Structures are given as C-alpha cells and as structure tokens.
Amino acid sequence: MDAATLAEALTAQSLFADCERAELSDIIARGQVRSWKSGQVLMSQGEEGKSLFIVLKGLARVSMVAANGREIILDYAEPGHVLGEIAFLDGGDRTATVEAIDPVEALVLTRGAFAEIIDKHKGLSLRLLKAMARRLRQNNAVIEADRAYTSGPRLARFLLRLMMGDNSDTGNQLKIALSQGELGNFAGMSREQINRQLSAWVDNGIVALKGGRVTILDREALVDVAEAW
C-alpha cells in the first residue's frame, strides 16, 4: 500500500482525511496490517485504547452498552473508517466495541508510533484538531436532526445511511442483513415500530423484505420520507 491508495480509501469524515502524502506514508511505514475473522472483536468497550485502526477491507459493527444495559449500535465501519481514535487520543478507555462482520483487514497504529509522526510533521496536530472539530459538528447535527424526526423519517434516514453504493448492481440493498431488533438498536426504535413501518413501506412499494434483507425499491420515495417532518 502507498500513500495515494490510503488517501483514496479514507472517507471525507476520517481523522486523517486532510493528511498530506508524506504524513500518510509515515503512517503506513509505522503501522501494522492485521486481520480479523468474522465474529472476532477488534476492540472492546472499557479497555485501554493503546492503538487506533484504519479499516482497509471488510465490514465491522460498532456498538456500546449504555448504563441501563441496552445495546446501542453506533455505526457500521467500512474501508476508510478510522476506529478507536477517542481513547487513543485522550488516553481514556474505549467507548465502544468493534466486531468484524465480514473478515476485516486494518492498519493498526500504536500511540508511540503516532507520537513519532506528530513530532516529525509539525502541521499535523492542527489538521487533526480541525478534523475532530468537523466531526463533532457533524455528529451534533445528526443527533439534533434524529431527535427532531418522528419514527418513520428517522428509520428512513438510517436505512439510507446503510445503503450500498448507487452505482453497484446491489445499490438498492443494505450493506448487511439486519434483524428488526438490530435495526431498531441502530435507529433507536422498538422492534414493533420497525415492523409496523417496514410493513407500511412494503404495502406502498417503497421497500421489499426477503430472506432477512431489506431492498429499497423506491429510493426517491425513501428520501422524501427521510426529509419529512
């Protein structure tokens, strides 16, 4: 892997999205590529965060257990996602658990190696701070919007977040087949709400349900629902 390949893989919201090629080259040189099988845990909530992960291949499930014991699914990490950066940067414990859904390959960077990179590239610290501030602003906007939307638009927004790329043959399918309970944990809705809403969308030809997988039949209609108040 070279810096150009890594830069192309990083998402726009990535902690390293604004890095220069020389900085990415040093991240690659000082990192270690590791692999996990489906079902293996990359990191666990509550453990010490000594390293961060840049997903190169596969799909991982990011979740946390709240104080009341309820599991909350935070995201599904694809290639380009950076994981574990919160505990990595502030020295605290992991805030979430990451489990491989498909086999995952990631570039792992230790805190010691990262300190060497920061020391070498003086402008990197400021770019990272700007990236963290940008992500915080985006997360606040998502939280505010999700609280404002009723259950139907909220579910539509989460389904759109889970859709595969529009240009693929499976562009109208979700990245992963989710049970209604797991989809509810991701969208913050009860299983009954999920079942009722999906059934209504099936009747209206917006989605189809088959073999545990949701297929979006009318993406434009789903977007209209997602933007409705």
N, C-alpha and C positions, 0 to 999 in steps of 0.2 A: 504494500500500500504506500502511496505517496501523498503529499500534501494536497494536490489537486483533487484526488479521489476522495479524501476525507472531507475536504471543503464542500464538494458536491453532495456528499451524503448528509451533512449536518442540516438540520431543519432551521428555518428562519428564527425560531424561538430558542435555539440552542445557546447554551452558555458560551460556546466557542464560535458562534456564527460570525463574529466580527474579527476573528483572529487573522493575522497575516500568514502567508505561506511559510515563512521561516519559523513562526511560532508553532504552526501545525506540524511541521517537520520535526521539531523538538519533542512535541507531544507523542508523535509516533515512535521516535527513537527511544524515548524514556518509558513508554508504555509497554504492556504485555498483552498479547491477544489470548483470550481464554474462551473456552466453550462450555456450555451447559446443555444437558439433555432436557427434553420436555418434562416438566414437573419439578425440576431442580430449582432451588432457591439461590438467587444471586446475592441477595442481602435480606436481612430480617429487621423488622421494626424493633427498636430498643438497643440494638448492638452498636458498638463503636464504629464510627464512619472513618475508616483509615484510607479509603480509596474511592474513586468515582469510576463510572463505567460509561463508555461511548458505545452504544449498540451499533454493530456492523451488519449483523444478519439476524433474522428471526423476529419473534414477537413475544413480548413479556407483559405480564399483568402486574400493575402497581396498585397496592391496596394497603389499608391501615385498619386497625381495630380501635374504635372510639372508646371513651371511658365507660360507656354503658354496655360495652361488649359487642356492639353492632359493627359488622364489617362494612367498610366504605371502599368502593373501587374508585381510585383516583384517575387512572389512565391506562391505556394500552400502549406500550412503548414499541416503536418500530425502529428500523435502521435510521440512524441520525440523532436519536434521542440521547440526552445525557442524563444519567441516573446517579443518585446519591450525592449530589453536589451540596445539599444543605448541610448535612453532618460533616461532609468533607471540608467545607469552608469554615463553619463555625465551631468545629471541634466537639459538637454535641452528639447525641445518639441518633440513630436512624429514625426517621419519622414514618417510614413505610416499609413494607415487604415487597420484594420484586421476585416473581416466579416465572420461569420460562414456560410459555405455552407451546411454542414451536422450539426446536433447537436454536439456541441463541449463541452468537459469537460477539464478543465485545472487547474493546480495547480498555484495559484496566490501568489506571494511573494512580500511583501512591502519592500520599501527601508530601513525602520527602522529594520525590521526583518533580512534583508540581512546584515546590518551593525553589528548586533549582531553575526551573523555566521562568518563574516570576522574577528571580534575581537577574537572569540573563536578559530578559526582554522587559525593559522598564515601562513601556507603554501598555503592557498587557493588563495590569491591575485596573487601570481606569476603564478600559474597554469591558472588562468583566463586570465592574460595578455598574456600568451603563446597561449591560445585558441583563443583570439581575433586576435593576430598576424597571426595565422594559417589561420583563416577565411578571414582576409584581403588579405593575399597572394593568397588564392584560388579564392576570388572574382575578384582580379586583373587579374588572369589568365583567368577566364571565360570571363571578359569584353574584354580582348585583343583578345581572340580567336573568340568571336562572331563578333567583328568588322572586323576581317580578312576574315571570311567566307562570301560567297555570299548567296543569299536568300534561295536557295534550301538546302544546307548543314546547314544553320542556323536554318531553320524550322525543319529539321530532328533532330538536337541536342535538340531542345526544346521539340519535341514530345517524344524523348527517356527519357528526364527528367520527363515527365508526365506519363510514363508508369507504370502500376501496376507491382507487383512482378512477376518474371518469373515463379514461382512455383505454382501460383494460376490458377484456371480454367479460370479466366479473365485476365491472364497475358499479353495478347496482346492488351488489351484495355487501354484507358486512365483513370486516376483516376476520371475524371469529364468530362461530355459532354460540350464542349466549342463551342460557336458560332465562326464563322470565324473571326468576328470582335474582340472578346475577345482573341482568339488565336493570332491574329495579334498584339494586345496590349502587349501580353506576349513575343512574339518573335521579336517585333519591326519591323513589316512588315505591309503593307497595306492589306486591305481585298481582293483587286484584286490579289495581289501577292499570298496570301494564297490560294485563289480559283484556280488560274492557276496551282500552284504547286501540290495541292492535286489532281486536275483532272488528271494531268500527272501521278501521282503515282497510281491512280486508274487504268488508262489505262495499266500501267506496272505491275499491280498485287502486288504492294507494300503495299497499304492500301485499306480499304473499307470504304465507307461512308453510314451510315444507321441511320435514326432517330436522327440526330444531333450528333452522336458519331462516332469518328474515331477508326477503328480497324486496328491494324498493322498485315498484312498478312505475311510479309517477314521481320522479324526484322534484319536479317543479311544484307539484301539489304539496309535497312534504316541506319544501322551502317556504311556501305560503303559510302552512300551518305553523312552522317554526317562528315566523316573523309576526304571527298574530298575537295580540294582547288579550 
